[in-house]
Amino acid sequence: MFSIGGLKRLWGETAFRHEVLAIILVLAGLFVFGAALLQILTATILILILIATEALNTALECIVDHVSPDWAEFARDAKDLGSLAVMCVLLANGVYLVSVAVSLL
């Protein structure tokens, strides 16, 4: 039950909805262009890591907003670090997908 609630909460984030659209397009592209099963499984694992990181970042933002409703340097730093974590996982996904695309050419 908590996982479904978390997914519903995460769906409220615009960035997550954009990521879901990209995930659908990426997985469809991998199938259409004939990626190997191992490539699809690896992409799926990276996607799940992205979703988990986005969920943790959203949780961090919720806590920070509750603890510090007014501007505070620690709150900005915490949100920036959470955002950095998401960006790093997005970059890892991108690098992997570029490597798969190159191998399929």
N, C-alpha and C positions, 0 to 999 in steps of 0.2 A: 504494500500500500504506500509506503513512504517513497518508494522509487517512482511510482506513478505520480504522486504529488509533486515530486521534484521535477519530473519531466513536464508536468503542466506548468509549473512555475518557470522553468527554463524556456518553455515555448513563448512565454510573455516577453522574452528578450529578442529584440529585432536582430541582433547579431546572430543569435542561434538560428532563427528562422532563415536567415541568409545562408548560414553554414549548411543547414539541412537541404536547401535548394542546390547548393554546390555539391554536396555529398551525392544527391540523386543523379546529378549530371555526370559527376566523376565516375560513379559505379556503372552507370549506363554506358559511358564512353569506354570504360575498360572492357565491358562485355562486347560492345559493338566492334571494337578494334581488335578483338581476339587476344586479350591479355591472358597470360597463363594463370592457372588456378593459384599458384603461390603468389603471384603479383596481386591478384584480387584479394587474397587472404591478408597479405601484408598491408594493403591499402585499408582494408576493413579494420585491422588492429589499430592503425594510425588514426583512423576516423573515430574509433571508440576512445582512444586516448584524448583526442580533441574534444569530444563531447564531455568526458570526465573533467578535463581541464576547464572547459567553459562553465560547467556546473560548479566547480570549486571556486572559480573566479566570481561567479554570481553570488555564491554563498558568502564569500569574503566581503563583497560589496554590501550585501544585506546587513551583515554584522557591523561593518564600519559605519553605515548610515544610521544604524540604531544607536551605536555607542557615541557617535559624534555627528549629530544632525547639522551642526554648524561647521564651517570650514576649519580644518586643522591640518597641519603639515603631515602628521603621521597618517591621517586618513588619505591624503593625496598620495603619499608614498605607497601605502598598502594597495590602493586601487591601481596605481601605476605598475606595481610589481605583478599583480594579478593579470593585468593586461599584457605585460611582457611575457608571462608564462603562456598565455593563449597565442600570442604572436609567434613564439618559438615553435609551438606545436603546429601552427598553420604553416610556418616555413618548412618544418620537417615534412609535412604532407606535400607541400609544393615541390620540394627537392626530389622526393621519392617519385611523385607523378611525372616530373620532367624526365627522370631516369627511365621510367617505364615507357614514356612516349618515345624517347630516343631509341630504346631497344626494340620498339615495335615498327620503327621506320625501315 
